């Protein structure tokens, strides 16, 4: 009987520790993958009306939370220099604020065009709730200023429901 009692106490203690770890675990980004250039436009080579129409379409961020606390995220139509090969997403979070930092590899040479890319990534250990979301387009060294913000607002993230926010249409991922 003593063994059963001690085993029960030990099991309760261990399960309390493991659930505490989940609650304290920070958000993290993983499985980041970007598309090749979906559309290339240039102010000098593209018809002015086609350039203006496609350049004005803003990027969008969608977040869909599944039951495991993993958010499937998509940055759609992100504008960046055509020389960009790899786009990264980093995260910082505190309390109910999520800050996403989007940046790319160091460019060896600049192209005279802008491409539109899609970037898929996963965010883990997110719970349903209302969050303050900030998204920045940072330089390749991950540094950014307040003027680099492309979204700043409240989002309601609910399990099995896609949340979509529109990013600032005039912003392009920093070239240098």
N, C-alpha and C positions, 0 to 999 in steps of 0.2 A: 504494500500500500504506500509506503514511504517513497519507493521508486517512482510510482505513478504520479504522486503529488509533486515530487521534485522535477520530474520530466515535464509536467504541466506548467510549472512555474518557469522553467527554462524555456520552453516553447513560447510562452507569452512574452517573456523578456526579449527573446530573439525577434519575434514578429514585430514588437513595438519598435525595435531599433531599425529594422528594415523599412518599415513604413515611414519612419522619421527621415531616413535617408532620401526617399523619393520626394518628400515634401521640400527638402532643402536643396535638392539637385538643381543647378542652374540650367536654363535653356541652352540648347546647343544646336548648331546647324551642321548638317551632313548631307552626303549624296548630292553635292552641287554639280549640275551639268548644264552647259549652255549649248544652244543650237548654233549652227553655222549662220552666216549672214542670210536673213530671210528676204531683205529688200535693201538695195543700195541706192542712195540718192546723193546728189551733189549739187550745190547751188550753181556751179559753173557748167556742168555737163548735162543736167537733167532739165527737161522742159520746166519753165518757171511755175506753171499751174500744177503740174504733177508734184514738183518739189514742195510747194506750199501746202498742198492738200495732204501729202503723206508726212511732212514734217510736223504738222499741227496735231496729228493723232497722238494722244498721250499714252504713255506706258501704264499698265495696270498691274496691280499685285492682287493675287487671289490666295486665300488661305482657307483650307478645308481641314477641319479637325476630325480625326477618327476616334473610335472608342478607346484606343490604347494611349491617347495623349500625344500622338504623332500628327503634326500638321503637314499636309502636302501643300507646298507653296509654288506659285508660278509668277514670275515677273515676265510679263508679255509685252513685246514691242519696245524693249529697252533700247534707247538710242546711244550708240557709241561709235567711235572712229572705226573705219573698215579694217584697220590694222590689228584690232583687238582679237586675240585668239582664245583667251580664257578669262571668264568673269567669275569673281568670287563673292560670297556673301558672308559677313561676320555678324555676330549678335552681341549685344550687351543688354542685360535686363536687371531691373531693380523694382521690387514691389510689383505694381501693375503697369510698369512702363517697359516697352520693348523697343529697342533701337537697332535697326538693321543698317549695316554699312556695306554698300555695294561698291566694288572696285575691280580693277583688272590688272593683268600682268603689265610689266614695264614694256612700253612700245619701243621697238628698234627704229622705226621710221613712221611718220604720220602719212596717212593717205588723205587725198582730197575728196573724201566722201564719208557719209554717215551710213551705218548699217543698223538694221533692227534685229535684235536678238531676243530669244526666249531663254529664260534661266529657270530651271527647276531645282528645287531644294526641299529638304525636310527639316522641320523644327521639332525637337523632341521635348517631352515632359511639359506640355502645355495643357492647362485645364480650361474648361469653358469659363467665360467671364468677359468683363469689360476692361479693355486695355487702352492705354495711351500708346499710340504707335508713331514712331519717328523713323523715316527712311532718309538716308543720306547717300549721295553719290560722292565717293571719296576719291582721292588721288591714288595712284598705284601703291604708295607707301601707307595707305589706310588713313591718312590724315584728312580731316575735313573741318570746315567752318560752318557757322550757322547759315551762311548764305548758300551752302551746298545741300540744304534740306529740300527734298522733293515731296515729302508728305509729313504732316504733323496733325494728328487728330485722334479722336476716340474711335475704337472699333469694338464691336460686340462679336466675340468668337464663340460659336455654339457648335457642339458636336454634330457631325453629319450635315452641316449647312455651310455653303461656300460664302465667304465674306470677300467682297471685291472693293478695292479702293483705287482711285485714279491718281496717278502721280502728276507732278507739275509738267505740263506739256512743253514748256520752253527749255527744259533742262536736258543736257546730254551728259553721259558719263564722262568725267574729267579725262582729258588727254594726257596731261603731265602732272 
